[in-house]
């Protein structure tokens, strides 16, 4: 596969995606999932990946090594390297047994996501190339992570885009009754079905640690709390009280159970409600909090959704600023890759001004080191957590 002139620089510089419009010529007739070489107009090797003809990104570079055949053994070696990287950061450990083992492009395995939750690994296959090699993937994940069970977690959107069928279910080992792990010293037990929503959001680990440090003596509001991870670490950090809000009855039930297990039920109140409506109610009652965590779902999945998302983020941050005490801290998060850190700061600032407040940026958090990103791949830096002082 030959790149068009003028389209080589990003790939040469390390960007792992080859867009359809960057392809000048495809030699031969590769089938979906086949290994293909990417070369520049002079025939110089730029990388190798799996062919996804139905995608707007027909090739995701998996290796820059011309001697790497991208076979089953290659997948095994890449997963071993991924595990070795996590070990350098102390994952897993006695205190933390849940982590991301494989983060797609960041581990040279584009189209593959693997989370380890104690003795269980969950696997997402996001490209036809990875789907066709699922037997190798499952075997190597079980071997390297030393887990008893491997669960495939289907992404219907990816399967439809790539042209294959996928379903969620156990693919190796016994069917687990629960997903049991430790997260920075807290015991966590989740229903297996909750893996469809990624479980415990390991990408927020460092940001939760920061919230824990800021929570001593604070009145805390945790919005879009899911299973209550921010809320529990705030309580462990010495929060005076925590209100955690989420619209999912399953998430609220799970969070309540976990808080009870850790003896935190007297400090955390879990509410099933729409987060924005709840903020409006609290503002009308003139309720104020010393620490507010705003972690909404993905509002801008692609650039084309960004303009609408800007308005939504601005409104949410305005509402959150209104219920934050002066000199309190607002933690504004975005998991939308299209929303850059600067863009998040800008819309949060505008939202705060709508509420008659000013923001001072204290810290900008990102996803943790078990979610690595190629340096030339800005799109991979999807998680932002802006810590603001509100005045």
Backbone torsions as a table, in degrees:
resi	resn	phi	psi	omega
1	UNK	NA	125.0	-174.5
2	UNK	-106.9	132.6	178.0
3	UNK	-77.3	149.9	175.5
4	UNK	-73.2	151.7	174.0
5	UNK	-63.4	140.4	-176.6
6	UNK	86.6	-4.8	-179.4
7	UNK	-116.5	6.4	-173.8
8	UNK	-81.7	-37.6	-169.6
9	UNK	-52.5	-49.8	-179.4
10	UNK	-59.7	-42.6	-179.6
11	UNK	-66.4	-45.2	178.4
12	UNK	-58.8	-37.3	-177.0
13	UNK	-76.0	-11.0	175.8
14	UNK	120.1	0.5	176.7
15	UNK	-69.1	130.3	-172.8
16	UNK	-84.9	-6.4	-176.5
17	UNK	-100.1	133.9	171.6
18	UNK	-111.1	107.7	-178.9
19	UNK	-77.5	156.0	-177.1
20	UNK	-57.7	-39.1	-176.9
21	UNK	-72.1	-10.8	178.9
22	UNK	-89.5	-3.3	-175.4
23	UNK	-95.5	121.5	178.3
24	UNK	-87.0	-38.0	-173.8
25	UNK	-156.6	143.0	172.5
26	UNK	-117.2	116.9	-180.0
27	UNK	-85.1	138.6	-178.3
28	UNK	76.3	-160.6	-178.7
29	UNK	-137.0	72.7	-178.7
30	UNK	-65.1	142.9	175.5
31	UNK	-88.8	159.5	179.8
32	UNK	-55.3	127.9	179.2
33	UNK	93.4	-8.5	178.8
34	UNK	-67.5	154.3	173.8
35	UNK	-77.2	131.5	178.4
36	UNK	-131.7	146.6	174.5
37	UNK	-91.7	144.5	176.0
38	UNK	-110.7	122.9	180.0
39	UNK	-127.4	157.8	176.6
40	UNK	-85.0	175.7	-176.9
41	UNK	-58.9	-20.4	177.0
42	UNK	-91.5	4.0	177.7
43	UNK	85.4	8.9	-179.4
44	UNK	-79.2	132.4	-177.1
45	UNK	-64.3	129.8	179.5
46	UNK	-115.9	-18.4	179.9
47	UNK	161.1	177.9	-177.0
48	UNK	-142.5	141.5	179.4
49	UNK	-157.8	-170.6	-179.3
50	UNK	-100.3	141.2	-175.3
51	UNK	-81.8	124.2	177.8
52	UNK	-124.3	80.1	-171.4
53	UNK	-65.0	-21.0	-178.7
54	UNK	-88.9	-4.3	-175.9
55	UNK	-96.9	153.9	171.8
56	UNK	-70.1	-13.1	175.1
57	UNK	-119.4	84.4	-173.1
58	UNK	-64.9	-24.8	178.2
59	UNK	-136.7	132.4	169.0
60	UNK	-112.9	119.9	-175.0
61	UNK	-64.3	124.6	178.6
62	UNK	-104.6	-23.5	178.8
63	UNK	-151.1	148.6	172.5
64	UNK	-105.7	4.3	-178.8
65	UNK	-93.9	113.4	-177.9
66	UNK	-65.1	-15.3	179.9
67	UNK	-94.9	-0.3	179.7
68	UNK	-91.1	115.2	-175.4
69	UNK	-79.4	-5.7	-175.9
70	UNK	56.6	43.3	176.5
71	UNK	-96.4	-170.0	-178.8
72	UNK	-59.6	-39.4	178.2
73	UNK	-64.6	-35.6	177.2
74	UNK	-62.0	-41.9	178.1
75	UNK	-61.5	-43.4	178.7
76	UNK	-60.8	-43.6	179.5
77	UNK	-65.0	-38.5	179.4
78	UNK	-65.7	-39.6	178.0
79	UNK	-67.2	-36.8	176.0
80	UNK	-63.1	-42.2	177.8
81	UNK	-64.2	-38.8	178.0
82	UNK	-61.9	-43.4	179.4
83	UNK	-65.1	-39.1	179.2
84	UNK	-64.3	-37.4	177.5
85	UNK	-63.8	-45.0	179.1
86	UNK	-62.8	-36.5	179.7
87	UNK	-62.0	-32.9	178.4
88	UNK	-65.0	-25.5	177.2
89	UNK	-97.4	10.7	176.5
90	UNK	79.4	26.2	179.4
91	UNK	-117.2	129.3	-4.2
92	UNK	-80.6	172.1	178.1
93	UNK	-147.1	176.9	177.9
94	UNK	-63.2	-29.7	-177.9
95	UNK	-87.9	-25.5	-175.9
96	UNK	-136.9	111.4	-179.8
97	UNK	-115.5	8.5	174.5
98	UNK	-117.5	130.1	-177.1
99	UNK	-166.5	167.8	174.6
100	UNK	-90.4	120.4	-179.8
101	UNK	-85.3	-40.3	-179.2
102	UNK	-131.4	126.9	179.7
103	UNK	-120.6	63.9	168.8
104	UNK	47.9	-123.8	-175.4
105	UNK	-56.4	-31.8	-178.1
106	UNK	-66.5	-16.7	179.0
107	UNK	-118.6	17.5	179.7
108	UNK	68.3	23.0	179.7
109	UNK	-132.5	60.5	-177.5
110	UNK	-58.3	136.0	-177.5
111	UNK	91.7	6.1	-179.3
112	UNK	-130.9	126.2	173.9
113	UNK	-123.4	129.4	178.2
114	UNK	-131.9	122.7	172.0
115	UNK	-110.5	141.0	175.2
116	UNK	-108.8	126.9	179.0
117	UNK	-125.4	85.5	-176.8
118	UNK	66.4	-116.4	-178.8
119	UNK	-93.0	11.5	-178.0
120	UNK	-125.2	139.4	171.9
121	UNK	-116.8	134.9	174.2
122	UNK	-106.7	137.5	-173.9
123	UNK	-125.3	130.2	170.6
124	UNK	-113.5	127.2	176.9
125	UNK	-106.7	111.3	-168.8
126	UNK	-107.4	-4.1	177.2
127	UNK	-132.5	157.2	178.8
128	UNK	-63.7	-33.0	178.1
129	UNK	-60.9	-43.6	178.5
130	UNK	-72.5	-37.8	-179.6
131	UNK	-61.0	-40.8	-179.7
132	UNK	-68.8	-16.2	-179.6
133	UNK	-111.2	24.4	-173.8
134	UNK	-61.7	-34.7	-179.5
135	UNK	-61.5	-44.3	176.9
136	UNK	-64.6	-42.7	-179.6
137	UNK	-59.6	-51.0	-177.3
138	UNK	-61.6	-42.4	-178.2
139	UNK	-65.2	-45.1	-178.4
140	UNK	-70.4	-36.2	176.8
141	UNK	-61.9	-47.3	179.4
142	UNK	-60.2	-41.8	-178.8
143	UNK	-68.2	-50.1	-174.1
144	UNK	-72.1	-43.3	-177.6
145	UNK	-81.4	-13.7	179.6
146	UNK	56.5	46.3	179.2
147	UNK	-100.3	157.9	178.4
148	UNK	-83.8	-31.0	-172.9
149	UNK	-131.8	140.0	172.4
150	UNK	-120.5	127.8	179.8
151	UNK	-115.9	128.4	170.7
152	UNK	-85.2	127.6	177.3
153	UNK	-107.7	112.0	-173.2
154	UNK	-72.9	141.6	167.3
155	UNK	-113.1	103.6	-175.7
156	UNK	-62.9	-37.7	-179.9
157	UNK	-63.7	-45.2	-179.7
158	UNK	-65.3	-42.5	-179.3
159	UNK	-62.5	-42.8	178.8
160	UNK	-64.7	-42.6	-179.5
161	UNK	-64.5	-38.3	-174.7
162	UNK	-91.2	-14.6	176.1
163	UNK	87.6	39.7	174.5
164	UNK	-141.0	165.5	179.0
165	UNK	-96.9	142.8	179.1
166	UNK	-143.7	147.1	175.5
167	UNK	-145.9	152.5	-179.4
168	UNK	-84.1	134.7	177.8
169	UNK	172.1	166.8	177.8
170	UNK	-70.5	129.8	179.4
171	UNK	-113.8	-16.4	175.2
172	UNK	-149.1	137.5	174.2
173	UNK	84.4	-176.3	-177.6
174	UNK	-74.8	156.4	176.9
175	UNK	-75.5	117.2	-176.2
176	UNK	-76.5	143.2	176.3
177	UNK	-78.0	-28.5	179.9
178	UNK	-155.4	158.1	174.3
179	UNK	-100.5	109.8	-173.8
180	UNK	-113.0	126.9	-177.9
181	UNK	-149.1	171.7	172.4
182	UNK	-119.4	137.2	179.8
183	UNK	-125.9	103.9	-178.5
184	UNK	47.4	46.9	174.1
185	UNK	90.7	-8.9	176.9
186	UNK	-95.4	132.4	174.4
187	UNK	-76.9	132.3	-179.1
188	UNK	-128.8	128.5	175.9
189	UNK	-125.9	121.3	-175.7
190	UNK	-121.8	147.9	171.6
191	UNK	-67.1	140.4	-179.5
192	UNK	-54.9	-32.8	-178.0
193	UNK	-66.3	-19.2	-177.3
194	UNK	-74.2	-11.3	176.2
195	UNK	-62.9	-19.7	177.1
196	UNK	-63.7	-18.5	176.2
197	UNK	-112.7	29.0	174.2
198	UNK	71.7	1.3	170.2
199	UNK	86.0	-94.9	-170.5
200	UNK	-124.3	9.7	178.5
201	UNK	50.0	68.6	-179.7
202	UNK	-61.9	-23.1	-178.2
203	UNK	-63.3	-19.0	-178.2
204	UNK	-94.2	9.6	-172.0
205	UNK	-55.6	-51.8	-177.9
206	UNK	-66.8	-33.6	178.5
207	UNK	-71.1	-34.6	174.3
208	UNK	-65.4	-37.0	177.5
209	UNK	-62.9	-38.8	177.3
210	UNK	-64.9	-42.4	177.1
211	UNK	-61.3	-41.4	178.7
212	UNK	-58.5	-41.7	-179.6
213	UNK	-67.5	-29.9	-177.2
214	UNK	-87.4	-7.5	-166.2
215	UNK	-88.0	-11.2	-173.3
216	UNK	-56.9	123.5	177.7
217	UNK	73.7	3.8	-172.6
218	UNK	-91.4	152.6	165.6
219	UNK	-90.4	122.0	-168.7
220	UNK	-117.3	138.4	173.1
221	UNK	-120.8	119.2	-178.7
222	UNK	-110.6	109.1	-175.0
223	UNK	-102.5	138.0	-171.7
224	UNK	59.4	55.6	-167.2
225	UNK	-77.9	-15.4	-175.5
226	UNK	50.2	-120.1	-176.6
227	UNK	-90.7	16.8	168.8
228	UNK	82.4	25.4	-176.9
229	UNK	-64.3	-51.2	178.0
230	UNK	-58.9	-42.6	-177.7
231	UNK	-60.9	-45.1	-177.4
232	UNK	-67.9	-40.0	179.0
233	UNK	-71.0	-30.9	173.3
234	UNK	-63.8	-43.2	178.3
235	UNK	-63.5	-42.3	178.7
236	UNK	-64.2	-29.9	178.8
237	UNK	-76.7	-1.9	176.2
238	UNK	101.9	20.8	178.3
239	UNK	-59.1	142.0	176.1
240	UNK	-66.1	-43.8	179.0
241	UNK	-158.5	154.2	179.5
242	UNK	-137.1	132.1	168.1
243	UNK	-111.4	124.1	-179.7
244	UNK	-115.2	127.8	-172.9
245	UNK	-121.8	129.6	173.7
246	UNK	-153.1	152.0	-177.5
247	UNK	-87.8	-11.2	-175.8
248	UNK	-87.7	121.2	178.4
249	UNK	-65.2	-33.9	178.5
250	UNK	-66.0	-44.1	179.4
251	UNK	-63.4	-44.4	-179.5
252	UNK	-64.3	-41.0	179.0
253	UNK	-64.0	-42.3	179.1
254	UNK	-64.4	-45.8	-179.5
255	UNK	-61.3	-42.8	-180.0
256	UNK	-62.0	-41.7	179.3
257	UNK	-63.9	-43.5	-179.6
258	UNK	-65.4	-41.8	179.5
259	UNK	-63.6	-40.7	177.9
260	UNK	-61.9	-42.7	179.8
261	UNK	-57.9	-37.5	-177.0
262	UNK	-94.2	10.1	177.4
263	UNK	67.9	32.2	-177.5
264	UNK	-108.5	2.8	-174.1
265	UNK	-61.6	-25.0	-179.2
266	UNK	-77.0	-15.5	-178.5
267	UNK	-110.5	-17.9	-177.8
268	UNK	-114.4	126.2	172.9
269	UNK	-108.2	122.1	-180.0
270	UNK	-100.4	131.1	-177.7
271	UNK	-126.1	129.8	173.0
272	UNK	-88.8	110.4	-176.9
273	UNK	-165.1	162.4	170.4
274	UNK	-72.6	126.8	-172.3
275	UNK	-60.7	-42.5	-177.0
276	UNK	-67.9	-43.0	178.2
277	UNK	-62.2	-37.4	-179.7
278	UNK	-67.7	-39.2	176.3
279	UNK	-61.3	-40.4	179.6
280	UNK	-63.6	-40.5	177.9
281	UNK	-63.6	-44.9	-179.4
282	UNK	-63.9	-38.9	178.9
283	UNK	-64.3	-41.4	179.1
284	UNK	-62.5	-33.6	179.4
285	UNK	-84.9	1.0	-179.7
286	UNK	60.9	32.0	173.4
287	UNK	-76.3	139.4	179.4
288	UNK	-133.5	148.7	-177.1
289	UNK	-128.2	146.8	-179.6
290	UNK	-77.9	-24.5	-177.8
291	UNK	-144.5	121.3	-179.5
292	UNK	-121.8	127.7	176.2
293	UNK	-109.2	120.7	-179.2
294	UNK	-115.9	105.0	-174.4
295	UNK	-129.0	71.1	-175.2
296	UNK	-72.3	165.1	174.4
297	UNK	-66.9	173.4	-177.9
298	UNK	-63.2	117.5	-178.1
299	UNK	-102.1	-17.0	179.5
300	UNK	-133.1	77.2	-178.2
301	UNK	-63.0	-28.4	177.8
302	UNK	-139.5	170.1	-178.6
303	UNK	-60.1	-34.5	-177.6
304	UNK	-65.8	-18.7	177.7
305	UNK	-92.7	-2.2	-168.2
306	UNK	-65.8	-41.7	-175.8
307	UNK	-61.5	-45.4	177.7
308	UNK	-64.8	-37.9	-179.0
309	UNK	-66.5	-34.8	178.1
310	UNK	-55.2	-45.9	179.6
311	UNK	-64.0	-39.9	-179.6
312	UNK	-66.7	-45.0	177.7
313	UNK	-62.2	-39.9	-179.6
314	UNK	-61.8	-45.9	-179.9
315	UNK	-64.1	-42.3	180.0
316	UNK	-63.2	-42.1	-180.0
317	UNK	-70.0	-32.2	174.2
318	UNK	-62.2	-47.0	179.8
319	UNK	-62.0	-42.2	-178.7
320	UNK	-67.2	-38.9	179.3
321	UNK	-63.3	-35.2	-178.1
322	UNK	-64.2	-29.5	-177.4
323	UNK	-101.7	8.6	176.3
324	UNK	-96.3	129.7	178.5
325	UNK	-62.1	148.2	176.0
326	UNK	-62.7	134.9	-171.0
327	UNK	71.4	9.4	171.9
328	UNK	-81.5	179.0	-177.4
329	UNK	-117.5	129.8	173.4
330	UNK	-110.0	124.1	176.1
331	UNK	-104.3	107.2	-176.8
332	UNK	-105.3	118.7	-175.4
333	UNK	-110.8	152.4	171.1
334	UNK	-145.3	129.7	175.8
335	UNK	-105.4	15.7	178.6
336	UNK	-87.4	117.3	-178.6
337	UNK	-60.6	-32.3	-177.9
338	UNK	-70.5	-18.6	179.1
339	UNK	-91.2	106.0	-178.8
340	UNK	-74.2	163.4	175.9
341	UNK	-55.7	-44.5	179.4
342	UNK	-62.7	-38.5	179.6
343	UNK	-65.9	-40.8	178.5
344	UNK	-63.2	-44.5	178.8
345	UNK	-60.4	-41.5	-178.0
346	UNK	-63.7	-49.0	-176.8
347	UNK	-70.6	-33.3	176.5
348	UNK	-65.7	-41.2	178.5
349	UNK	-62.3	-43.9	178.7
350	UNK	-64.5	-40.0	177.3
351	UNK	-62.5	-42.7	178.7
352	UNK	-62.8	-39.9	177.6
353	UNK	-63.7	-36.3	175.6
354	UNK	-58.7	-30.7	-179.5
355	UNK	-92.4	5.1	-179.7
356	UNK	75.6	25.3	-178.8
357	UNK	-121.2	161.1	174.2
358	UNK	-118.6	150.7	-179.4
359	UNK	-118.1	143.7	169.4
360	UNK	-121.0	123.9	-178.6
361	UNK	-75.7	122.7	-179.9
362	UNK	-98.2	-36.1	-173.7
363	UNK	-164.6	144.2	174.1
364	UNK	-118.2	110.1	179.0
365	UNK	-93.0	156.6	176.6
366	UNK	-132.6	-173.0	175.5
367	UNK	-66.6	153.7	-176.9
368	UNK	-71.0	172.0	-175.0
369	UNK	-69.0	-9.9	172.1
370	UNK	-84.9	9.3	172.8
371	UNK	-124.6	62.3	-174.1
372	UNK	-69.7	159.1	-176.0
373	UNK	-138.3	133.4	172.1
374	UNK	-54.5	137.9	-174.4
375	UNK	-59.1	-30.5	-178.2
376	UNK	-88.5	7.8	-171.4
377	UNK	-115.7	75.9	-177.1
378	UNK	-59.2	-31.3	-178.9
379	UNK	-61.5	-23.3	-178.5
380	UNK	-77.4	-13.8	-179.8
381	UNK	-88.4	71.9	-167.6
382	UNK	-83.8	-30.2	-172.6
383	UNK	-95.1	128.8	174.1
384	UNK	-125.9	139.8	175.5
385	UNK	-137.4	97.7	-176.4
386	UNK	-90.4	122.3	178.1
387	UNK	-98.4	115.4	-176.9
388	UNK	-116.3	143.7	163.0
389	UNK	-89.6	134.8	-177.8
390	UNK	-104.9	126.4	177.8
391	UNK	-129.1	NA	NA
